[in-house]
């Protein structure tokens, strides 16, 4: 099974989403889910319920949530984190595609990946 992505509201650039979808990546956005202006906890809970790997820019918040999930014995489908306004749309796309080609859905479970590691 291929990794499905959930883009929180900070990360859901329409050009990036369209470019990834054109390359066969299944993406759900915060707009699709009706989660605009909701806390990060809600975004991670939704992504988890949908079996999607969350993609977001709130590095500290999502890493804290990841740690809290594991400490509570909860699981999530995975988290990909990037620094906001650090990468162009094209660079984000290339790095995300590289990660998706190298890591399986099962390997992403309860895992945090930093986009910076996928140059």
WODAGI-V586964 format. One record per backbone hydrogen bond with DSSP energy under -1.0 kcal/mol. NH is the residue of the N-H (numbers start at 1). CO is the residue of the C=O. Records with the same first field share a line. If there is no record, write none. Layout:
NH->CO / CO
//
This chain:
5->26
6->53
7->28
8->55
12->8
13->11
17->13
18->14
19->15
20->16
21->17
22->18
24->21
25->20
28->5
30->7
33->29
34->31
35->30
38->35
43->39
44->40
45->41
46->42
47->43
48->44
49->45
50->46
51->48
52->47
53->4
54->78
55->6
56->80
59->57
62->58
63->59
64->60
65->61
66->62
67->63
68->64
69->65
70->66
71->67
72->68
73->70
74->69
79->111
80->54
81->113
82->56
86->83
92->88
93->89
94->90
95->91
96->92
97->93
98->94
99->95
100->96
101->97
102->98
103->99
108->104
110->76
111->108
113->79
115->81
117->114
118->115
//
